[in-house]
Amino acid sequence: MSVDFSFNFSSDLASAGIRGLGESGGGEGESWLVALAKAMGMMLGDIAEKMQSAVDTMEGAGKQSKEFMTAQTEFQAQSQLFSMLSNTVATAIKSIGEGLTANARKT
């Protein structure tokens, strides 16, 4: 089992943004901040899917089985990644929004 720590943030974000453009057709009058938020949300969704997969595995396994323990550990790791990324997304969106607001006041 390989551990996927592809926390190459800019690469993941770009991939999520490209997927999002394909789904929505792109260029529908959204601001770039909304597009960025959607791309980050898609990244969070990917981690949430991994967490749900681990939960499903735990529900199907016996409480003391090796499969249950492996799924539980994976759930804990994915949960921590979700938390870190969620905090990063919230901070980034807030900081960018406040920066844009401050810049708008100066003009």
C-alpha positions in Angstrom: 0.0 0.0 0.0 1.5 3.3 -1.0 0.9 6.4 1.1 -0.3 9.3 -1.1 1.0 12.5 0.4 0.6 14.6 -2.7 0.5 17.8 -0.8 1.9 19.6 -3.8 -0.7 22.2 -3.2 -0.4 24.2 -6.4 -0.5 21.1 -8.5 -3.6 19.7 -6.7 -5.3 23.1 -6.9 -4.6 23.5 -10.6 -5.9 20.0 -11.2 -9.1 20.7 -9.2 -9.6 24.0 -11.1 -9.2 22.3 -14.5 -11.7 19.6 -13.5 -14.1 22.4 -12.3 -13.8 24.3 -15.6 -14.7 21.2 -17.5 -17.9 20.6 -15.5 -19.2 24.2 -15.5 -18.0 25.2 -18.9 -15.9 28.0 -17.4 -16.1 31.7 -18.0 -19.7 32.0 -16.7 -19.1 35.4 -15.1 -17.7 34.0 -11.8 -15.0 35.9 -10.0 -11.6 34.3 -9.8 -12.1 34.2 -6.0 -15.2 32.1 -6.4 -13.4 29.8 -8.9 -10.5 29.4 -6.4 -12.9 28.6 -3.6 -14.7 26.0 -5.7 -11.4 24.4 -6.7 -10.3 24.2 -3.0 -13.8 22.8 -2.1 -13.3 20.1 -4.7 -9.9 19.2 -3.1 -11.7 18.9 0.3 -14.4 16.7 -1.4 -11.7 14.3 -2.6 -10.4 13.9 1.0 -14.0 13.5 2.3 -14.6 10.7 -0.2 -11.5 8.9 1.1 -12.8 9.3 4.7 -16.1 7.9 3.7 -14.5 4.9 2.0 -12.6 4.2 5.2 -15.8 4.4 7.3 -17.5 2.0 4.9 -14.6 -0.4 5.3 -14.8 -0.1 9.1 -18.6 -0.8 9.1 -18.1 -3.9 7.0 -15.2 -5.3 9.1 -15.2 -6.9 12.5 -14.3 -4.5 15.3 -10.9 -6.2 16.1 -9.9 -7.3 12.6 -6.8 -6.1 10.9 -9.0 -4.6 8.1 -10.9 -2.5 10.7 -7.7 -1.3 12.3 -6.1 -0.4 9.0 -9.3 1.5 7.9 -9.5 3.3 11.2 -5.9 4.5 11.0 -6.5 5.6 7.4 -9.6 7.5 8.5 -7.7 9.3 11.2 -4.9 10.3 8.8 -7.4 11.5 6.2 -9.3 13.3 8.9 -6.2 15.2 9.9 -5.5 16.1 6.3 -9.1 17.3 5.9 -8.7 19.5 9.0 -5.4 21.0 7.8 -6.7 21.7 4.3 -10.0 23.0 5.6 -8.2 25.5 7.9 -5.9 26.5 5.0 -8.9 27.1 2.7 -10.7 29.2 5.3 -7.6 31.3 6.0 -6.8 31.7 2.3 -10.3 32.8 1.3 -10.6 35.2 4.3 -7.1 36.7 3.7 -7.7 37.2 0.0 -11.1 38.7 0.6 -9.8 41.1 3.2 -7.0 42.1 0.9 -9.4 42.8 -1.9 -11.6 44.8 0.4 -8.6 46.9 1.7 -7.4 47.4 -1.9 -10.9 48.5 -3.0 -11.0 51.1 -0.2 -7.8 52.7 -1.4 -9.0 53.2 -5.0 
